[in-house]
Amino acid sequence: MLLWQIFWLFTRVAIFSWGGGPASLALMQRETTAAGWVTPGEFADGVAWGNALPGPIAPQVSAFVGYKIAGVAGAIIAAVGTVIPTTALMLVMIVFFFSIKDSPAIRSMLGAVRPVVVGLLVWTAYDMSTTVFGTRGSAQALQALGQSWDKLLIALAAFLLLTFTKINPVFLVIGGAILGFIIYR
């Protein structure tokens, strides 16, 4: 029964998330923490591990959560729930998309969905930052950021490097892991 619950939760997240893997993280976090399967901190750890590995983030994070609650079988079922249903849906939809992609109605709908996806990504970043920097609530935010200035600098450096250079994000993740090993050990 637990494996079915895992499969169904991650299938639901995949089907009702717009914008791909990173955009699905917001809904995935809400669903998995609401189910009591992971804490926000554990979810942030899963995202960190998923970003440190090559490949798409959503199946990696779902496998992380699935493994935590049901071992190897849970990891496999969670990844399958994240990938297989939406891949099948995509194969069906792609046949129809190319015949309607230039439709004004479809273009207008996609024009409104794209900013929603940006909002989901911003919310995910905000929610994860409250875990990383400990800034839940405005009264504690400045004090927590003052105590986490080093992590804020690391995040800012990563943002600036990604914005103003063509550095591969893999090198930032590897550099962050090395820096963390040296500084936080």
Protein Blocks (a to p, Z undefined) as FASTA:
>chain_A
ZZmmmmmmmmmmmmmpghijmlmmmmmmmmmmmnomacfklmmmmmmmmmmpgcjfklmm
mmmmmmmmnojmlmmmmmmmmmmmmmmmmmmmmmmmmmmmmpmklmmmmmmmmmmmmmmm
mmmmmmmmmmmnopgcjklmmmmmmmmmmmmmmmmmmmmmmmmmccdfklmmmmmmmmmm
mmmZZ
